[in-house]
Amino acid sequence: MTGGAGFLGSHLCDRLLQDGHDVLCVDNFFTGTRDNILHLLENPHFELMRHDVTFPLYVEVDEIFNLACPASPVHYQFDPIQTVKTGVHGAINVLGLAKRVRARVLQASTSEVYGDAQTHPQTEDYWGNVNPIGTRSCYDEGKRCAETLFFDYHRQHKLEIKVARIFNTYGPRMHPNDGRVVSTFIVQALLGKPITLFGRGEQTRSFCYVDDLIDGLVRFMASDKDFVGPVNIGNPLELSVRELAERIIDLSGSRSRLTFRTLPSDDPKQRQPDIELARQRLGWSPRWQLDDGLSRTIDYFDSMLKNGDLFEQKPALAVL
Ligand SMILES: NC(=O)c1ccc[n+]([C@@H]2O[C@H](COP(=O)([O-])OP(=O)(O)OC[C@H]3O[C@@H](n4cnc5c(N)ncnc54)[C@H](O)[C@@H]3O)[C@@H](O)[C@H]2O)c1
């Protein structure tokens, strides 16, 4: 797995080990941390390799989950060129490896390939409305080009590919300072600070709990070889960012108030997956209720706060 020390990757490592697999976790620790996988380091079926996927990788594996890529705007805009390289060169290197060892390979793509979508909810056949030259483009276009590469390797080299379009996911091990709404709001609520909303907080998002997402990825990897995707994996329950803030205040028993800031550029107004394809082909749909998932995530950040880890766990931005 590339990106195995990150938020989603570390949960996927846990799940694959539970399922009896041997896991090679490849990560350059740009946004991932050893803390996320500390509990796995003594496991004889787990191996950790520090490696940047923009360089070729020579290992022997049967399946590859390609998750390496910074995923939140504060992280992927820190070094946009490196983000494009991770998306594109990373895909080329991973696909080259898959071709050499004839491994099945899954790409963690994103709902951002739909950009500021003009159809709602988004189905997989929608081609997207993406600004190619904006500040989010390094991520969006990197992921779009990676999808192209996956499908070209599939057509040209008969590679077994799987392209998953992941929608907003949350849960324990998210970065406390990644600027994403769930983590930001929870940290602000726990610290009793004002909760910052962009615009009036009326833009909508849908949020998938991490366990559901991981289950979707595992089912997809094990699915029929002819089902290559792309397939949306996310939770269709849509709510406004303001409603989310209010749920978090309520569940954490916080006394924080809401404050409002200017909307950033290219911020999608609405985002909701159509998951009919995943239901039909993978028998998958999310099971976690929002309040249960949020409560687990609040508990995670609360224990970080109590251990004094909340301010220490900064992404290793200086490595680049
Ligand atoms: N979390 C979400 O809501 C979400 C939504 C859509 C797509 N995704 C995709 O899922 C994947 C995982 O996202 P996440 O939320 O766990 O983010 P994350 O930042 O926690 O994890 C990404 C991991 O990739 C590693 N990485 C980054 N660049 C690398 C490189 N060049 N070489 C090796 N490792 C590198 C980071 O150190 C980190 O461990 C990403 O590809 C992301 O685009 C996530």
The ligand as an ORCA input file, in Angstrom:
! r2SCAN-3c Opt
* xyz 0 1
  N      -9.804     11.406      3.163
  C     -10.629     11.740      2.191
  O     -11.707     12.279      2.473
  C     -10.283     11.461      0.745
  C     -11.213     11.834     -0.230
  C     -10.903     11.573     -1.570
  C      -9.724     10.934     -1.908
  N      -8.842     10.597     -0.935
  C      -7.581      9.959     -1.354
  O      -7.237      8.905     -0.496
  C      -5.820      8.872     -0.315
  C      -5.489      8.915      1.163
  O      -5.988     10.128      1.718
  P      -5.881     10.446      3.273
  O      -7.075     11.221      3.651
  O      -5.539      9.228      4.016
  O      -4.663     11.477      3.256
  P      -3.298     11.467      4.088
  O      -2.602     12.729      3.781
  O      -3.578     11.160      5.525
  O      -2.542     10.218      3.466
  C      -1.751     10.298      2.330
  C      -0.477      9.535      2.609
  O       0.344      9.561      1.439
  C       1.671      9.859      1.820
  N       2.349     10.491      0.686
  C       2.122     11.711      0.142
  N       2.932     11.923     -0.897
  C       3.684     10.801     -1.027
  C       4.721     10.419     -1.902
  N       5.149     11.223     -2.886
  N       5.304      9.201     -1.731
  C       4.898      8.375     -0.736
  N       3.925      8.683      0.128
  C       3.321      9.894     -0.013
  C       1.541     10.778      3.025
  O       2.699     10.840      3.823
  C       0.349     10.133      3.742
  O       0.763      9.125      4.619
  C      -5.249     10.040     -1.097
  O      -4.789      9.573     -2.350
  C      -6.429     10.955     -1.285
  O      -6.319     11.718     -2.460
  C      -9.081     10.856      0.388
*
